[in-house]
Amino acid sequence: MTEFQLKILTPEGIVYEGKAESVIVRTTVGDKGILARHEPYVAALGIGQAKIRIEGNVRIAAISSGIIDVTPECTSILAQSFEWADEIDLERAEKAKALAEERIKQAKEDKKQLDIAEYKLKRAINRINVATKK
């Protein structure tokens, strides 16, 4: 399979920079697959999985919020968070889920706090699902 340049960045820095054979990410309008020589493309990323084929092996990651930018030179993923499945701290994700659920119960009439808690719950569930390969 033909390779292309891939760069994955978060606010903490570069997560991956190198060659990839394919990328599948969850955009805000559905899953999108990227192969070498893909047309230029930009999309917003939601909470979901990223599946990246590197040297014939597929690596799965939890991703939340960001963009994917495909150019002839490089495909870039700029994400709020990006965690490889084998690096997710499952215990921490479970605690984040429980805390978000508690905050949802407490938010009541505060729409902003409810939205934040729901986002954090979705992110925690995604991390748990990716870590346990669901």
LOTOR-60369 format. One line per field, with one value per residue: x, y, z of N, C-alpha, C, O, CB in turn; residue number from 1. Coordinates in steps of 0.2 Angstrom, whole numbers, m for minus. Atoms other than C-alpha are relative to their C-alpha. Glycine has a CB too. Layout:
nu <- c(X	...)
nv <- c(Y	...)
nw <- c(Z	...)
cau <- c(X	...)
cav <- c(Y	...)
caw <- c(Z	...)
cu <- c(X	...)
cv <- c(Y	...)
cw <- c(Z	...)
ou <- c(X	...)
ov <- c(Y	...)
ow <- c(Z	...)
cbu <- c(X	...)
cbv <- c(Y	...)
cbw <- c(Z	...)
n <- c(NUM	...)
END
This chain:
nu <- c(4	m3	m1	0	m3	6	m2	5	m2	4	m3	m6	m6	0	1	m3	m3	m3	4	6	3	7	2	7	1	7	1	6	6	0	m7	m3	m6	m5	m5	m5	2	7	1	m1	6	m1	6	0	0	4	m2	0	m6	m4	m3	m6	m4	m7	m4	5	4	5	0	6	m1	5	m1	6	0	m6	1	m5	m2	m4	m3	m5	m7	0	7	m1	6	m1	5	m1	m3	m1	m4	0	4	m4	m3	5	0	7	3	1	6	5	1	3	7	4	0	5	7	2	1	6	5	0	1	7	2	m5	m1	m7	m3	3	m3	m7	1	2	m5	m5	2	m1	m7	m2	3	m4	m6	1	2	m6	m5	2	1	7)
nv <- c(m6	m6	m4	m7	m3	m1	m3	0	m5	m2	m6	2	1	5	7	5	m3	5	3	4	3	m2	m4	0	m4	m2	m7	m1	2	7	2	m2	4	m3	4	m5	m4	m2	m7	m5	1	m3	1	0	7	1	5	6	3	m1	6	m2	6	m2	6	5	1	m5	m3	m3	m5	m4	m6	m4	m7	m2	0	3	m5	4	m4	4	1	3	0	m2	0	m4	2	m2	6	5	5	7	5	3	m5	m3	2	2	m2	m7	m1	2	m5	m6	2	0	m7	m3	2	m3	m7	0	0	m6	m6	m2	m6	m3	3	0	5	6	1	2	7	4	1	4	7	3	1	6	6	2	2	7	5	1	4	7	2	1)
nw <- c(0	0	m6	0	m6	m5	m6	m5	m5	m5	m4	m4	5	5	m2	5	6	4	5	m2	6	0	m6	0	m6	0	0	m2	5	1	1	6	1	4	3	4	6	m2	2	m6	m4	m7	m3	m7	m3	m6	m5	3	0	6	1	4	2	0	2	0	m6	m1	m7	m2	m5	m2	2	m2	3	4	7	4	6	5	5	4	m4	m7	m4	m7	m4	m6	m4	m7	m3	5	m4	3	m4	m5	m5	m4	m7	m1	m6	1	5	m4	m5	4	1	m6	m2	5	m1	m6	2	4	m5	m4	4	0	5	3	7	2	m4	3	6	m1	m3	5	4	m3	0	7	1	m4	3	6	m2	m3	6	4	m4	m1	7	1)
cau <- c(0	6	12	9	16	5	7	m3	m3	m11	m9	4	15	18	10	16	26	30	23	5	m4	m22	m31	m49	m56	m73	m78	m93	m103	m97	m81	m69	m55	m39	m27	m11	m15	m32	m39	m36	m49	m52	m65	m70	m67	m79	m77	m72	m59	m45	m38	m21	m12	7	19	4	m2	m17	m16	m32	m33	m46	m48	m59	m62	m50	m48	m40	m31	m26	m14	m3	12	5	m11	m12	m23	m24	m34	m38	m34	m27	m22	m17	m27	m13	m8	m25	m26	m42	m44	m42	m55	m67	m65	m68	m84	m91	m86	m95	m110	m111	m109	m123	m134	m129	m130	m149	m153	m136	m135	m117	m111	m123	m115	m97	m102	m110	m95	m83	m94	m94	m75	m73	m84	m74	m58	m65	m72	m55	m45	m56	m57	m76)
cav <- c(0	17	28	46	59	60	72	71	86	90	105	95	92	80	63	55	61	49	38	30	19	24	35	33	47	52	69	78	72	54	43	48	37	44	35	42	55	59	76	91	90	99	93	95	80	74	62	45	33	35	20	22	9	11	m2	m14	m13	m4	7	13	29	39	56	71	88	95	95	85	94	84	92	84	86	80	74	83	79	93	87	92	75	60	44	27	13	5	21	25	24	14	17	36	35	26	39	53	44	43	61	67	57	65	83	79	75	91	103	104	121	126	123	127	116	102	104	103	87	79	82	75	60	56	58	46	33	34	32	17	9	12	5	m11	m12	m10)
caw <- c(0	m4	10	14	26	43	57	73	85	101	113	122	106	92	94	78	63	49	36	36	24	29	41	46	58	64	58	63	48	49	46	33	26	19	7	m2	m16	m7	m14	m3	12	28	41	59	70	84	98	91	86	74	65	57	47	49	41	39	57	62	78	86	96	105	98	103	94	81	63	49	35	19	7	m7	5	22	31	48	62	75	90	107	113	104	114	107	114	123	132	139	158	160	178	175	161	173	186	173	168	185	189	173	177	194	187	175	190	199	184	184	176	172	153	151	165	158	141	148	159	144	133	146	148	129	129	144	136	120	129	139	122	113	128	129	110	109)
cu <- c(4	0	m1	2	m6	4	m6	2	m6	3	7	6	m2	m1	3	2	3	m5	m6	m2	m7	m1	m8	m2	m8	m1	m7	m6	1	8	3	7	5	6	5	m4	m7	0	1	m7	1	m7	1	0	m4	4	0	6	4	4	5	4	7	4	m4	m4	m4	0	m7	1	m7	1	m6	2	7	m2	5	1	4	2	4	6	m1	m8	2	m6	2	m6	1	3	1	4	m1	m3	4	4	m6	0	m7	m3	m2	m6	m7	m2	m3	m7	m5	0	m5	m7	m3	m1	m6	m6	m1	m1	m7	m1	5	2	7	4	m3	4	7	0	m1	6	6	m2	1	8	3	m2	4	6	m1	m1	6	5	m2	m2	m8	m2)
cv <- c(6	4	7	3	1	3	1	5	1	6	m2	m1	m5	m7	m5	5	m5	m2	m4	m3	2	3	0	4	1	7	1	m2	m8	m2	1	m4	4	m5	5	3	2	8	4	0	3	m2	1	m7	0	m4	m7	m4	2	m7	2	m6	3	m7	m7	m2	5	2	4	5	3	7	5	7	2	1	m5	4	m5	4	m5	m2	m4	m1	2	m1	4	m1	2	m5	m6	m5	m7	m4	m3	4	3	m3	m2	2	8	2	m2	5	7	m1	1	8	4	m2	4	8	1	1	7	7	3	5	3	m3	m1	m5	m7	m2	m3	m7	m5	m2	m4	m7	m4	m1	m6	m6	m2	m2	m7	m5	m1	m5	m7	m3	m2	4)
cw <- c(0	6	m1	6	5	6	5	5	5	4	3	m5	m6	3	m4	m6	m4	m5	2	m7	m1	6	0	7	0	0	2	m4	m2	m1	m6	0	m5	m2	m3	m6	1	m3	6	4	7	3	8	3	7	5	m4	0	m7	m1	m5	m1	m1	m1	1	6	1	8	1	5	1	m2	2	m2	m3	m7	m4	m6	m5	m5	m4	4	6	2	7	4	6	5	7	5	m5	5	m3	5	5	5	4	7	1	6	0	m4	4	5	m3	m2	6	3	m5	1	6	m1	m4	5	4	m5	m1	m5	m3	m7	m2	4	m2	m6	1	3	m6	m5	3	1	m6	m1	5	m2	m6	2	3	m6	m4	4	0	m7	m2	m6)
ou <- c(9	m5	0	3	m11	9	m11	7	m11	8	11	12	m8	3	6	m2	9	m9	m6	m1	m10	2	m11	0	m11	2	m11	m12	m2	12	m1	11	3	8	4	m8	m11	5	m1	m13	7	m12	6	m4	m4	10	m6	11	1	6	4	7	9	4	m2	m8	m3	0	m9	5	m12	7	m12	7	12	m8	10	m4	9	m2	5	9	3	m12	6	m12	7	m12	7	7	m4	10	m6	m2	2	7	m4	0	m11	m9	m7	m10	m12	m8	m7	m11	m10	m6	m9	m11	m9	m6	m9	m11	m6	m3	m8	m2	4	6	9	8	1	6	10	4	2	7	9	2	3	9	6	1	5	9	4	2	8	8	2	m5	m9	m8)
ov <- c(7	5	10	0	4	2	3	3	1	8	3	m2	m7	m9	m10	9	m7	1	m7	0	2	2	1	2	1	11	m3	m1	m10	2	1	m4	7	m9	11	0	3	11	2	0	2	m1	0	m11	5	m6	m8	m2	4	m10	4	m10	7	m11	m12	m6	11	m3	7	4	3	10	2	10	0	1	m6	6	m7	8	m11	m7	m8	4	m1	1	3	0	3	m4	m7	m4	m9	m3	m4	2	7	m10	3	4	10	6	2	7	10	4	5	10	8	3	6	11	6	5	9	12	9	3	8	m8	m6	m9	m12	m8	m7	m12	m10	m7	m9	m12	m10	m7	m10	m11	m8	m7	m11	m11	m7	m9	m12	m8	m7	3)
ow <- c(4	9	m7	11	3	8	2	8	3	2	5	m3	m7	7	m2	m8	m2	m7	8	m12	m7	11	m6	12	m5	4	5	m2	m6	m1	m11	4	m10	2	m4	m9	m4	m2	12	1	9	0	10	0	10	4	m6	3	m11	3	m11	3	m6	3	3	6	0	12	m4	10	m3	0	1	m1	m1	m9	m1	m9	m3	m9	m2	3	8	0	10	1	10	3	9	9	m9	7	m5	11	11	9	8	8	2	7	3	m2	3	6	m1	m2	5	5	m3	1	7	1	m4	4	5	m2	m1	m11	m7	m7	m5	1	m2	m7	m2	1	m5	m7	0	1	m6	m3	2	m2	m7	m1	2	m6	m6	1	1	m7	m5	m8)
cbu <- c(m5	m2	6	m7	4	m3	3	m2	2	m2	m5	m1	6	6	m8	m5	4	2	4	m5	1	m4	3	m4	4	m3	0	0	1	m3	0	2	m1	3	m2	6	1	m2	m7	1	m2	1	m3	m5	7	m7	m3	m3	m2	6	m5	4	m3	3	6	4	5	m8	6	m6	5	m2	1	m1	m1	6	1	m3	3	m5	4	1	3	4	m3	2	m1	0	0	m8	m3	4	m3	8	m3	6	4	m7	3	m1	5	6	0	1	6	4	m1	4	7	2	m1	6	6	m1	1	7	2	m2	m5	6	m4	4	m2	m7	0	3	m5	m6	3	1	m8	m2	4	m2	m8	1	3	m6	m5	3	1	m6	4	m5)
cbv <- c(0	4	m1	3	6	m7	7	m7	6	m6	3	m7	m2	0	m1	m5	7	m6	m4	4	m7	m6	7	m7	6	m3	2	8	4	m3	m8	7	m7	6	m5	m5	m5	m1	1	7	m7	7	m7	5	m2	m2	0	0	m8	6	m6	6	m3	4	m1	m6	m1	m3	4	m5	5	0	1	0	4	m5	7	m8	6	m6	6	2	6	4	m7	7	m7	8	m8	2	m2	2	m1	m2	m6	m4	5	m2	5	m8	m1	4	m4	m7	2	1	m7	m4	3	m2	m7	0	2	m6	m5	1	m2	2	5	0	4	7	0	0	6	5	0	2	7	3	0	5	7	1	1	7	5	0	3	7	3	0	m7	2)
cbw <- c(6	m6	4	m2	m1	2	m2	3	m4	6	5	3	4	m5	1	m2	1	5	m5	4	0	m2	1	0	0	7	m8	1	m6	m7	2	0	m3	4	m5	m2	m6	7	m3	m2	0	1	m2	3	2	m2	7	m7	m1	1	m3	4	m7	6	5	m2	6	m1	1	2	m3	8	m8	7	6	1	m3	m2	2	m2	2	m6	1	5	m1	0	3	m2	0	3	7	m6	7	m1	m4	m4	m4	m3	5	m1	6	m3	m6	3	4	m6	m3	6	0	m7	1	6	m4	m5	5	3	m8	7	4	5	m5	2	8	m1	m4	5	5	m4	m2	7	2	m5	2	7	m1	m4	6	4	m4	m2	7	5	m1	6)
n <- c(1	2	3	4	5	6	7	8	9	10	11	12	13	14	15	16	17	18	19	20	21	22	23	24	25	26	27	28	29	30	31	32	33	34	35	36	37	38	39	40	41	42	43	44	45	46	47	48	49	50	51	52	53	54	55	56	57	58	59	60	61	62	63	64	65	66	67	68	69	70	71	72	73	74	75	76	77	78	79	80	81	82	83	84	85	86	87	88	89	90	91	92	93	94	95	96	97	98	99	100	101	102	103	104	105	106	107	108	109	110	111	112	113	114	115	116	117	118	119	120	121	122	123	124	125	126	127	128	129	130	131	132	133	134)
END
